[in-house]
Amino acid sequence: MRYEIRVEGHLSEPLIGVFPELEHVTLSGQTLLFGHVVDEAHFYGLLARCQSLGLRVLEMRQVPE
């Protein structure tokens, strides 16, 4: 499954490095992380990383392969 995670703000390189399995694009005041999510445990792990870093998730959605 492919997912997009839209977070508030521009993430620094060290923060981007916390998500090595995802690619990213910086948009107007937001960062879009995207890539393949292996399973449900991986999905919740990504959310837990966002939460532990204090990132505000604006949107998380599954996208077509």
N, C-alpha and C positions, 0 to 999 in steps of 0.2 A: 504494500500500500504506500502511496506517496501522500505526504502531508505538507501543508504550509502552516507555519506558526508566525503570526504577526505580533511583534512586541513593540511597546512604546519606546521611543528614543533610538539613538544611534549607538550600537554596541561597539565597544572598543575591541581591538584585536585580542587582548587576553580573554574577554568574554566570549568572543566568537570561537576562540580555541577550546572552550568548554563543550562545544558542539561539533566535534571533528567529523562526525558522520553526515552533517548537514552543510549545504551550500547557503549563501546569504546574499541579499541585495539590500542596500540602504535606500530607503524612500524618504519622502518628505516627513521628517520627524519620527520615522518608524524603521524597524529592521524586519525584513522578511527572511525567515529561516525555512528551508525546504529540502526535502529529500525522502528517501525510502525509510519507512518504519517497519521493522521486521515483524513485530507482534504486539499484543496488548501490553506486555511488560515493558517493552521499549517505549511505547507511547506514554505510559505513566511515568517512566523514568525521565523522559524529556520534560514532562510537566513538573516533576519534582526538582529537576535542575533549575528550571525557570523560577520556581518558587524559592529555592534556596539562595538564588542570586538576587532575589528581590525584583525580578523583572515583571512588568505588568503585561500579561498576555491579553491582547486585544481581540485576537481571533485565532482559532485553530481549526483547520478543516482538511478533510480528505479530498484529494484532487485525482482526476483520472490518470492512469499510468501512461 
